[in-house]
Amino acid sequence: RELNTRIIVRLRSGRTVEGQTAYPHGHVKHPLTDDEVNEKCDALCASVRDRGLCRELKDALWAFESLDNVAEVLGNLSRLTAP
């Protein structure tokens, strides 16, 4: 299903700039790159105390399809706490 996102920006000069896309960035048909996913994950974990746990979770999520037991990864999600 197309989302048809449209934006119009009026610049201080009075000129307008328009953009439109059927699938915004991050949609399955216009996905983030691996680097962008890693950056987003890092940004979401920025306030988490245990940075090592964040790294472990990110690594586990990248390998999610090959995990034998996802319960451990899901359990670790509950250990994430902000300061």
Secondary structure by P-SEA (a helix, b strand, c coil): cccbbbbbbbccccbbbbbbbccccccccccccaaaaaaaaaaaacccccaaaaaaaaaaaaaccccccaaaaaaaaaacccc
